[in-house]
Amino acid sequence: MNAPILPPLDVEAAALAGNDALAGADTPGITVRDRRFGRGRNAARWWLNGDPVATAWHNALSATFPRGEAFFIESVRAHRDGAPPRLAAEIRAFIQQEVNHSREHVAFNKAAAAQGYDLSRIDAHVQEMLDMAKDRPPVVNLAATMALEHYTAILAHLLLSDPGLFADADPELAELWRWHAVEEIEHKGVAYDTFLHATRDWSRWNRWRLKTVTMLMITRNFITHRIRDTLDLLEQDGIAGWKAKGRVLAYLFGKPGILRRLIPSWISYFLPGFHPWNHDDRALIAGR
């Protein structure tokens, strides 16, 4: 019998949002879309194009989202005092979007567990990382959130710009990931702008040094941990050893090259004058 899924976000959205009003959270650039996906239906075990590797990669990502997005919310919320009105409104909208993402990925993860996948090891590893973060200065956690939000934004851009990645996916689950991607692009500048607000009295050198060192550490952990988690899920499908490792590396760095294709956008994060909206990809989400 599979171990239970343990994320702390299987709760009403208002509970996680705290004092942030659910109503009227939209800003001119950020729309809160309160949608639900996949309730009362069963998708195929390999729901993403019938591909066990693509499915395992996305299932592994989803397993990290509920706890991870709670961390993002708290990291940004901790630095909202004194924020200019527009940024304060964007933070409220960011929180509401992340609350909804967390709720939907709790449901997604439960569906994966119902298919026989044990996500408990992934969940435990995420909790271990978050436990370590408790002793760090809040601004370091904000820098980590900023780096991870850059990853989610550039992954979202890739997903929406290449329809082939989800061409033969379960339609309902594909729509979940597209909805999530749209909102990640919409709020991709919020954590960054919150960091600029929190470090407004810092020198440019100190700000750049923290964001650079943090991104390098996040990159190491993100790639190694998500590959480990993907291999864990593939082993549960009977795909293990060098065969599994080769297929995962091919998916990420060969074809379709999920991580390989992120490299230029990843490099841009280190350049002077970087801001997430230097790359204006709002055309990808127009009308959604």
KEDO-583914 format. One line per 5 residues: number of its first residue (from 1); their letters; for each residue x negated, z negated, y of N, C-alpha, C. Coordinates in steps of 0.2 Angstrom, whole numbers, plus 2048, in hexadecimal, padded with zeros to 3 digits. Layout:
N
NUM	a	X:Z:Y:X:Z:Y:X:Z:Y; ...
***
This chain:
288
1	mnapi	7FC:800:7FA:800:800:800:7FC:800:806; 7FD:804:80B:7F9:805:811:7FA:7FE:815; 7F4:7FD:819:7F4:7F7:81D:7F8:7F9:823; 7FC:7F4:826:800:7F6:82C:7FC:7F8:832; 7FF:7FC:836:7FD:7FE:83C:7FD:7F9:841
6	lppld	7F8:7F7:845:7F8:7F1:849:7F9:7F2:851; 7F9:7F8:853:7F9:7F8:85B:7FE:7F4:85E; 7FC:7F1:864:800:7EC:867:806:7EF:86C; 806:7F6:86B:80B:7F9:870:811:7FC:86D; 813:7F9:867:81A:7FA:864:81F:7F6:868
11	veaaa	81F:7F7:86E:824:7F3:873:827:7F8:878; 82C:7F5:87B:82F:7F9:880:82A:7FA:886; 82B:800:889:826:802:88E:826:7FD:894; 82B:7FA:896:82B:7F6:89B:827:7F0:89A; 826:7EE:894:822:7E8:892:81A:7E9:894
16	lagnd	818:7EF:892:811:7F1:893:810:7F3:89B; 815:7F5:89E:814:7F7:8A5:814:7F1:8A9; 816:7EC:8A7:815:7E5:8AB:81A:7E6:8B1; 816:7E5:8B7:81A:7E5:8BD:81B:7EC:8C0; 819:7F1:8BD:819:7F8:8C0:820:7FB:8BE
21	alaga	824:7FC:8C3:82A:7FF:8C2:82B:805:8BE; 82F:805:8BA:830:80B:8B6:834:811:8BA; 838:80F:8BE:83C:814:8C2:837:816:8C8; 838:81C:8CA:835:81F:8D0:82D:81F:8D0; 82A:81F:8CA:823:81F:8C9:820:826:8CA
26	dtpgi	824:82B:8CB:821:832:8CC:81D:832:8D2; 818:836:8D3:815:838:8D9:815:83F:8DA; 813:842:8E0:813:849:8E0:80F:84D:8DB; 80A:84A:8D8:806:84E:8D3:807:84B:8CC; 80B:846:8CB:80B:842:8C5:813:841:8C3
31	tvrdr	815:844:8BE:81C:843:8BC:81C:83F:8B5; 820:83A:8B5:821:836:8AF:827:839:8AB; 825:83C:8A5:82A:83F:8A0:82B:83B:89A; 830:837:89A:832:832:895:835:836:88F; 831:838:88B:833:83C:885:831:839:87E
36	rfgrg	835:83B:879:834:838:873:834:83E:86E; 82F:83D:869:82E:842:864:82E:840:85D; 830:844:858:82F:843:851:833:83D:84E; 838:83B:852:83C:835:84F:841:838:849; 841:835:844:846:836:83F:845:83D:83B
41	rnaar	83F:83F:83B:83D:845:837:836:844:834; 835:848:82F:82E:848:82B:82B:84E:82C; 825:84E:82F:820:854:82F:81C:854:829; 819:85A:828:815:85B:822:80E:857:823; 80B:855:81E:806:851:81E:800:854:822
46	wwlng	7FF:85A:821:7FA:85E:825:7FE:862:82A; 800:85E:82F:805:861:834:802:866:839; 7FB:866:83A:7F8:86A:83F:7F5:870:83B; 7F9:876:83B:7F7:87C:839:7F5:87C:831; 7F8:877:82E:7F7:876:827:7EF:875:825
51	dpvat	7EC:872:82A:7E5:871:82A:7E3:86A:829; 7E0:867:824:7DF:860:823:7DA:85E:828; 7D5:862:82A:7D0:860:82F:7D3:85F:836; 7D7:864:838:7DA:864:83F:7DF:85E:83F; 7E2:85D:83A:7E7:857:839:7E4:851:83A
56	awhna	7DE:850:836:7DB:84A:836:7D8:848:83C; 7D5:84D:840:7D2:84C:846:7D7:849:84B; 7DD:84C:84B:7E2:84A:850:7E5:844:84E; 7E6:843:848:7E9:83C:845:7E4:837:847; 7DE:838:847:7D9:833:848:7D9:831:850
61	lsatf	7D9:837:854:7DA:836:85B:7E0:831:85D; 7E6:833:85A:7EC:830:85B:7EC:828:859; 7E8:827:854:7E7:820:852:7E4:81C:857; 7E0:81F:85B:7DD:81B:860:7E1:81A:867; 7E6:81E:868:7E9:81E:86E:7ED:818:870
66	prgea	7F1:815:86C:7F5:80F:86E:7F0:809:871; 7EB:807:86E:7E7:802:870:7E3:805:876; 7E0:80B:875:7DC:80E:87A:7E0:80F:881; 7E6:811:881:7EA:812:887:7EC:80C:88A; 7ED:806:886:7EE:800:889:7E8:7FD:88D
71	ffies	7E2:7FF:88A:7DB:7FD:88E:7DB:801:894; 7DD:808:894:7DC:80C:89A:7E1:809:8A0; 7E7:807:89E:7EC:804:8A2:7E9:7FE:8A6; 7E6:7F9:8A1:7E4:7F3:8A4:7DD:7F4:8A8; 7D9:7F9:8A7:7D3:7FA:8AA:7D5:7FD:8B1
76	vrahr	7DA:801:8B2:7DC:804:8B8:7E0:7FF:8BC; 7E4:7FB:8B9:7E8:7F6:8BC:7E4:7F1:8C0; 7DE:7EF:8BC:7DA:7EA:8BF:7D7:7EB:8C6; 7D7:7F2:8C8:7D4:7F4:8CE:7D9:7F7:8D3; 7DF:7F6:8D2:7E4:7F9:8D7:7E5:7F5:8DD
81	dgapp	7E3:7EF:8DE:7E3:7EB:8E4:7E0:7EF:8EA; 7E4:7EF:8EF:7E1:7F2:8F5:7E0:7FA:8F5; 7E3:7FD:8F0:7E3:804:8EF:7E7:807:8F4; 7E5:80D:8F7:7EA:811:8FC:7F0:812:8F9; 7F6:813:8FD:7FC:814:8FA:7FD:81A:8F5
86	rlaae	7FA:81F:8F6:7FA:825:8F2:7F7:823:8EB; 7F1:820:8EB:7EE:81E:8E5:7F2:819:8E1; 7F4:814:8E5:7F9:80F:8E2:7FF:812:8DE; 802:817:8E1:807:81B:8DE:805:81F:8D8; 7FF:822:8D8:7FC:825:8D3:7FB:821:8CD
91	irafi	7F8:81B:8CE:7F7:816:8C9:7FD:814:8C6; 803:813:8C9:809:811:8C6:80B:816:8C2; 80B:81D:8C4:80D:822:8C0:808:823:8BA; 802:822:8BB:7FD:822:8B5:7FF:81D:8B0; 800:817:8B2:802:812:8AD:809:814:8A9
96	qqevn	80E:817:8AD:814:819:8A9:812:81E:8A4; 80E:823:8A6:80D:829:8A1:809:826:89B; 804:821:89C:801:81F:897:805:81A:892; 809:817:895:80E:813:891:812:817:88C; 815:81D:88F:819:821:88B:814:824:885
101	hsreh	80E:826:887:80A:829:882:808:824:87D; 807:81E:87E:806:819:879:80C:818:875; 812:818:877:818:817:873:818:81D:86E; 817:823:871:818:829:86C:813:829:867; 80D:827:869:808:827:864:808:821:85F
106	vafnk	80B:81C:861:80D:817:85C:812:81A:856; 817:81E:859:81C:821:854:818:826:850; 814:82A:853:810:82F:84F:80C:82C:84A; 808:826:84C:804:823:847:808:820:841; 80E:81E:843:812:81B:83D:814:821:839
111	aaaaq	816:827:83B:817:82C:837:811:82E:833; 80B:82E:836:805:830:831:805:82A:82C; 806:824:82D:806:81F:828:80B:820:823; 811:823:825:816:824:820:814:82A:81B; 80F:82E:81E:80D:833:81A:807:831:815
116	gydls	806:82B:815:801:828:811:7FA:827:814; 7F9:828:81A:7F2:827:81D:7F2:81F:81F; 7EC:81D:81E:7EA:816:820:7E6:816:826; 7E9:814:82C:7E6:815:832:7E3:80E:834; 7E4:809:830:7E2:802:832:7DA:802:834
121	ridah	7D6:805:830:7CF:805:832:7CD:808:839; 7D1:80D:83A:7D0:810:841:7D2:80B:846; 7D8:808:845:7DB:803:84A:7D6:7FD:84B; 7D3:7FB:845:7CF:7F5:845:7C8:7F7:849; 7C6:7FD:848:7C0:7FF:84C:7C1:7FF:854
126	vqeml	7C7:802:855:7C9:802:85D:7C9:7FB:85F; 7CC:7F6:85C:7CD:7EF:85E:7C6:7EC:85F; 7C1:7EE:85A:7BB:7EB:85B:7B7:7ED:861; 7B8:7F3:863:7B5:7F6:869:7B8:7F3:86F; 7BF:7F2:86F:7C2:7EF:875:7C1:7E7:875
131	dmakd	7BF:7E4:870:7BD:7DD:870:7B6:7DC:874; 7B2:7E1:873:7AC:7E1:876:7AD:7E2:87D; 7B2:7E6:87F:7B3:7E8:886:7B5:7E2:88A; 7B8:7DD:887:7BB:7D7:88A:7B5:7D3:88F; 7AF:7D3:88C:7AA:7D0:890:7A6:7D4:895
136	rppvv	7A8:7DA:896:7A5:7DF:89B:7A8:7DE:8A2; 7A5:7DF:8A7:7A8:7DF:8AE:7AD:7E4:8AE; 7B3:7E2:8B2:7B9:7E7:8B2:7B7:7EE:8B4; 7B2:7EE:8B9:7B0:7F5:8BB:7AD:7F9:8B6; 7A9:7F6:8B1:7A6:7FA:8AC:7AC:7FD:8A7
141	nlaat	7B1:7F9:8A6:7B7:7FB:8A2:7BA:801:8A6; 7BB:800:8AC:7BE:806:8B0:7B9:80C:8AF; 7B3:80B:8AF:7AE:811:8AF:7AF:814:8A8; 7B0:810:8A3:7B2:813:89C:7B8:816:89C; 7BD:814:89F:7C4:817:89F:7C3:81E:8A3
146	maleh	7BF:81E:8A8:7BE:824:8AC:7BB:829:8A7; 7B6:827:8A3:7B3:82C:89F:7B8:82E:89A; 7BB:82A:897:7C0:82C:891:7C6:830:894; 7C8:82F:89A:7CD:833:89D:7CA:83A:89E; 7C4:83B:8A0:7C1:841:8A0:7C1:845:89A
151	ytail	7C0:841:894:7C1:845:88E:7C8:847:88C; 7CD:842:88E:7D3:844:88C:7D6:84A:890; 7D3:84A:897:7D5:850:89B:7D2:857:899; 7CC:857:897:7C9:85D:895:7CC:85F:88E; 7CD:85A:889:7D0:85C:883:7D7:85F:884
156	ahlll	7DB:85C:889:7E2:85E:88B:7E1:865:88D; 7DC:867:892:7DC:86D:894:7DA:872:88E; 7D6:870:88A:7D5:875:884:7DB:876:880; 7DF:871:87F:7E5:871:87A:7EA:876:87E; 7EB:875:884:7F0:879:888:7EE:880:889
161	sdpgl	7E7:881:88A:7E5:888:88B:7E4:88D:885; 7E4:88A:87F:7E3:88D:879:7E9:88C:874; 7EE:890:875:7F4:88F:871:7F3:890:869; 7ED:893:867:7EC:894:860:7EA:88D:85D; 7E8:888:861:7E6:882:85E:7EC:87E:85A
166	fadad	7F2:87F:85D:7F8:87C:85A:7FD:882:858; 7FB:888:857:7FF:88E:856:804:88C:850; 802:88A:84A:806:889:844:807:881:843; 807:87D:848:808:876:847:80F:874:847; 811:86E:844:818:86C:844:81A:86C:84C
171	pelae	820:870:84D:821:871:854:823:86B:858; 826:866:855:827:85F:858:821:85C:85A; 81C:85B:855:816:858:856:811:85C:85B; 811:862:85B:80E:866:860:810:865:867; 817:864:868:81A:863:86E:817:85C:871
176	lwrwh	817:857:86C:814:851:86E:80D:851:871; 809:855:86E:802:855:870:802:859:877; 806:85E:877:806:862:87E:809:85E:883; 80E:85A:882:811:856:887:80B:851:889; 808:84E:885:803:849:886:7FD:84D:88A
181	aveei	7FB:853:888:7F6:856:88C:7F8:858:893; 7FE:85A:894:800:85B:89B:7FF:855:89F; 801:84F:89D:801:849:8A1:7FA:847:8A2; 7F6:848:89D:7EF:846:89E:7EB:84B:8A3; 7ED:851:8A4:7EB:855:8A9:7ED:852:8B0
186	ehkgv	7F4:851:8B0:7F7:84F:8B6:7F3:849:8B9; 7F2:844:8B5:7EF:83E:8B8:7E7:83D:8B7; 7E4:843:8B6:7DD:842:8B4:7D9:840:8BA; 7DB:840:8C0:7D7:83D:8C5:7D8:836:8C7; 7DD:832:8C4:7DF:82C:8C6:7DA:827:8C4
191	aydtf	7D7:826:8BE:7D2:822:8BD:7CC:823:8C1; 7CA:829:8C2:7C4:82B:8C6:7C5:828:8CD; 7CB:82A:8D0:7CC:827:8D7:7CC:820:8D7; 7CF:81D:8D2:7CF:815:8D2:7C8:813:8D2; 7C3:816:8CE:7BC:814:8CE:7B9:815:8D5
196	lhatr	7BB:81A:8D8:7B8:81B:8DF:7BA:816:8E4; 7C1:814:8E3:7C3:80E:8E7:7C0:808:8E5; 7BF:806:8DF:7BC:800:8DD:7B5:800:8DF; 7B1:805:8DF:7AA:805:8E1:7A9:808:8E8; 7AE:807:8EC:7AD:80A:8F3:7A7:808:8F7
201	dwsrw	7A5:802:8F5:7A0:7FF:8F9:799:800:8F5; 799:803:8F0:793:805:8EC:78F:80B:8EF; 789:80B:8EE:785:811:8F0:787:817:8EB; 786:81D:8ED:787:822:8E8:783:822:8E2; 77D:820:8E3:778:81F:8DD:77B:81A:8D8
206	nrwrl	77D:815:8DA:77F:80F:8D5:786:812:8D2; 78A:815:8D6:790:818:8D3:78F:81D:8CE; 78A:822:8CF:789:827:8CB:785:824:8C4; 781:81F:8C5:77D:81C:8C0:782:819:8BB; 787:815:8BD:78C:812:8B9:790:817:8B5
211	ktvtm	792:81C:8B9:797:821:8B5:793:825:8B0; 78D:827:8B2:789:82B:8AD:787:827:8A7; 784:821:8A8:782:81D:8A2:789:81C:89D; 78E:81A:8A1:794:819:89D:797:81F:899; 796:825:89C:799:82B:899:794:82C:893
216	lmitr	78E:82B:893:789:82D:88E:78B:828:888; 78C:822:889:78E:81D:884:795:81F:881; 79A:821:885:7A0:822:883:7A0:829:87E; 79C:82D:880:79B:834:87D:798:832:876; 793:82E:875:790:82C:86F:795:829:86A
221	nfith	799:824:86D:79E:821:869:7A4:825:867; 7A6:829:86C:7AC:82D:86B:7AB:832:865; 7A5:836:866:7A4:83B:861:7A3:838:85A; 79E:833:85A:79D:830:853:7A3:82C:850; 7A6:829:854:7AC:825:851:7B2:829:84F
226	rirdt	7B3:82F:853:7B9:833:851:7B7:837:84B; 7B1:839:84A:7AF:83D:844:7AF:838:83E; 7AD:832:83F:7AE:82D:83A:7B5:82C:838; 7B9:82B:83D:7C0:82A:83B:7C4:831:838; 7C2:836:83A:7C4:83D:837:7C2:83D:830
231	ldlle	7BC:83B:82E:7B9:83B:827:7BD:836:823; 7BF:831:826:7C3:82B:823:7C9:82E:820; 7CD:832:825:7D3:835:823:7D3:83A:81E; 7CE:83E:81F:7CD:844:81A:7CB:841:813; 7C8:83C:813:7C6:839:80C:7CD:836:809
236	qdgia	7D2:834:80D:7D8:832:80A:7DC:838:808; 7DA:83E:80A:7DD:845:807:7D8:847:801; 7D3:844:7FF:7CF:846:7FA:7CA:84B:7FC; 7C8:84B:802:7C3:850:805:7BE:84B:808; 7B8:84B:804:7B3:847:806:7AC:84A:805
241	gwkak	7A7:846:807:7A0:848:806:79E:84D:80B; 799:851:809:796:856:80E:79B:85C:80F; 79F:85D:80B:7A5:862:80C:7A9:860:812; 7AB:85A:812:7AF:857:817:7AB:857:81E; 7A5:855:81E:7A1:855:824:7A0:85C:827
246	grvla	79E:860:822:79E:867:825:7A4:86A:828; 7AA:869:825:7B0:86B:828:7B1:868:82E; 7B0:862:82F:7B1:85E:835:7AD:861:83B; 7A6:862:839:7A2:864:83E:7A3:86C:840; 7A5:870:83B:7A7:876:83D:7AD:876:842
251	ylfgk	7B2:872:840:7B8:872:844:7B6:870:84C; 7B2:86B:84C:7B0:868:853:7AB:86C:857; 7A6:86F:853:7A1:873:857:7A0:87A:855; 7A4:87C:850:7A4:884:84E:7AA:887:850; 7AF:888:84C:7B5:88B:84E:7BB:887:84B
256	pgilr	7BF:885:850:7C0:887:857:7BC:883:85C; 7B8:87E:859:7B3:87B:85E:7B6:877:863; 7BA:872:860:7BD:86D:865:7B9:86A:86A; 7B3:867:867:7AE:864:86C:7AA:869:86F; 7A7:86E:86B:7A3:872:86E:7A5:875:875
261	rlips	7AC:877:875:7AF:87A:87B:7B0:875:881; 7AF:86F:880:7AF:86A:885:7A8:869:889; 7A3:86C:886:79C:86A:889:79C:86C:890; 79E:872:893:79D:873:89A:7A1:86E:89E; 7A7:86C:89C:7AB:868:8A0:7A8:861:8A0
266	wisyf	7A5:85F:89A:7A1:859:899:79B:858:89E; 797:85D:89E:792:85D:8A2:793:85D:8AA; 799:860:8AC:79B:85F:8B3:79C:858:8B5; 79E:854:8B1:79F:84D:8B2:798:849:8B6; 793:84C:8B4:78C:849:8B6:78A:84C:8BD
271	lpgfh	78D:851:8BF:78B:855:8C5:78D:851:8CC; 788:851:8D1:78A:84E:8D7:791:852:8DA; 795:84D:8DD:79B:850:8E0:7A0:851:8DB; 79F:84F:8D4:7A5:850:8CF:7AB:84C:8D1; 7B1:850:8D0:7B7:84C:8D0:7BB:850:8CB
276	pwnhd	7C0:84D:8C7:7C4:850:8C2:7C7:856:8C5; 7CA:856:8CB:7CE:85B:8CE:7C9:861:8D1; 7C3:860:8D0:7BF:866:8D2:7C1:86C:8CD; 7C3:86B:8C7:7C5:870:8C3:7CD:86F:8C3; 7D0:873:8C7:7D7:873:8C8:7DB:877:8C3
281	drali	7DD:874:8BE:7E1:877:8B8:7E8:876:8B8; 7EB:875:8BE:7F2:874:8BF:7F6:87A:8BC; 7F4:880:8BC:7F7:886:8BA:7F9:885:8B2; 7F5:881:8AF:7F7:880:8A8:7FD:87C:8A7; 7FF:878:8AB:804:873:8AB:80A:875:8AF
286	agr	80A:87A:8B3:80F:87C:8B7:816:87D:8B3; 81B:87A:8B6:822:87B:8B3:823:877:8AC; 81E:873:8AA:81F:86F:8A4:822:868:8A6
***
